[in-house]
Amino acid sequence: MKLREIVVEKAIVPNLTATKRDDAIKELLDALVASGKVSADMRDAFAKSIIARENKGSTGLNHGVAIPHTKTTSVKSPLAAIGVSRTGVDFNSLDKQPVYSIFLLVSPEDKPELHLDAIQAIFSHLSKDQFRRFLRQATTVKDVVTLLEEADAGQVAR
């Protein structure tokens, strides 16, 4: 699965304003709603579900990245929003460091294989130092989109 297949361009937030985990999740959900890909009446339910999942175990991984996610019957295919924080967000990450790059994923509940494919696609790129560094340096939606296209084309090294 390619990142460009799941990342909603209008839900890329290159300058995330939130500094707290729950606020960052809501800001990215707001971007998905504003993009028209997620209905506004589902925003709070998604936020509640994602935050409940985070309270069970953080999706904040090492190296300043997080992949908060949920499954729902309200979407037909995986949708992702991306947030880049300049100041860092406390996600209670495994390495106890702030998160600077967040991929928020909403997947169809009845298609677990698509959810796993999307998580794998996101994680495989976030595990690359160069990808993480370029994403953190991105200041515009165009910067992020270019990085995603290069990553999908295999042009981003480890």
N, C-alpha and C positions, 0 to 999 in steps of 0.2 A: 504494500500500500504506500502510495506517495503522500508526502506531507501536504502538497497542494490540493490533493483530493479531499482532505479533511479540514484543513485550516480555512476558516472563513476570512477572506481578505478584509472585509469591513469590520471584523472583530479582532483586528490586530491593534494593540494599544502600546505604541513604542515608548510612551512616557507615563507609565502607571503612576497614579497619584496616591493610591492606598499604601499605607505603611504597616497595616495589620492584616493577618491572614484572612479573616472573614471578610474584611472590606475589599481586599484584592479579589477574592472569589466573586463577590457581588459586583465589583467594577467590571470584571470580565464577562459575567452573565449579562450585565447591562449592555455590553458591546454586542453580544450575540443577539439580544433582543433588538437593539438599534439596527442591526444588520438585516432584520426581518426573518432570520432563520429559526428563531425561538420565539414563541408567543409570550407576551408580557405577563399573561396570567399564570405562566409556568415558572417564572423567575424565582419567586419565593420558595416554591416547592423544590426546585433544583438547588437553590442555596442551602436549604435545610438538609437535603440529602447529602450534598457534598460536604458540608460542615460536619454532619454526623459521622460520615466516613473518615474525615480528618481527625475527629476526636477519638476514633478507635485506633488509628495508626496514621501517622503523618505520611503524605505523599511527597514530602520534601526530601529529596535525595541528596547525595553529596554534590559538591561543586556548584552550589548556588542555583539549583533547579528544582522545580516541583511540577507534578502532574496530577492536580486534583481532578477527580472524575466522578461520574455517576452514570447509571443506566436508567432508561425511561422508555415508556411506550409512546411518548410524544414525538420522537424523531424516527426517521426511516433509515438514516445512515449516520455514521459518526461525524460530529461537528466539533471543531476545536477553535478556541480563542487563544491568542498569545498576548501576554503582558510582559513588558520589560521595565523593571524598576531601577531607578538610578540610585536610590538610597538603601534598598534591600528591604525584604519583608521577613518577619520572624515566622517561619513555617514549622517550628519545632523539628527541623531537619535532622537526619541521622547524624550528620557531622556537626550539629549545633551551630552552623553558620547561617547567615541570612540568605534568602533566595532572591535572585535577580531576574530569573527567566521562568515564567510560568506558562505552561500549556494546560488550559482547562478543557477537558474533554467530556462531551455528552454523547452517549452511544445508545443505540436501540437495545432495549432489554431482551427482545426475542431473537437477537442475532449476536450471541456471545463471541462468535468467531470474529466478527467485524470489530468488536471492542478490543479483543486481544491483538488483532492485526494493527489497529490504530495505536494502541499502547506500545507495541513493539516498534512500529515505525518512529514514533516520537522518541522512545528511549534509545533506539539505536543511534539517532543523531545527537541526542543530548549527552551521550556517552563519549562523544568526540570533543577533545579540547578545542580544536579550531572552530567547530560549530558553536560551542558555548561562548567562546570569546567573541566571535563575529556577531552573534545574537545580542550579547550584552552591549556591544558597541553600536548597534543599530539605533538610529535616532528618528527614522521615518518608516512609514508603512512600506514604502518602496524598498528601503534597505532590507527589511525583513522578508519581503516577497522575493527579492533577488537571492537572498541566502537560501530560502526554501527551494527555489528552482535549482540552484547550484547543488544543494544537498540531494535533491531528487535525481539529479543527473550524475551523481557520484563524484562531484568536483570538490567536495570538502574532505580534506584529509583527516586522519585521526588526530 
